[in-house]
Amino acid sequence: MAELLTIARPYAEAAFAQADASGKLGAWSQSLQRLAAAAADPAMRGAIGNPNVSASQLYSLIAAAGGDEPAAEMQNFIRVLIDNDRLALLPEIHTLFETLKDEREGVVEANVASAFPIEDAALAQLVGDLERRFKRKVRPNVTIDASLIGGALVTVGDEVIDGSVHGRLAAMAAALRTA
């Protein structure tokens, strides 16, 4: 996986530079998302790896699978990927592009594991608190983890905020062992 990301990185950076220079980060993001989903499809993977499929046929397949006719810059980008036999890297390119886009826009992803579903008002309050703490926009990814017993476990980058009952019980048990 690391090797694929290493190979995909220059393409993602080039796509980001083009999108940023033209002021079309959102459009590029959407196009790359559709193209990455198309390239990840097993049937498309078979076509990508098939030596009997010409470059023009491959372009037609991926462009059609990506939805609307891509913009001129995106068409050129797709052709570069085909010419360099890197079309299969579209999912990795999309992931790296989104990381660069989030950095530019000041967005950080917060993984929130909760013992129970979080109501919209409580989630909005949590996001507001996290945005004040990290001084960035926060995009929450909420999952349910019943093993937490209650509360929530929030991970933002490499920082973990453990407000779960399970975490508190573990801390109490550790404190009792050392006493």
Order of alpha helices (4+ residues) and beta strands (2+ residues): alpha-alpha-alpha-alpha-alpha-alpha-beta-alpha-beta-beta-beta-alpha
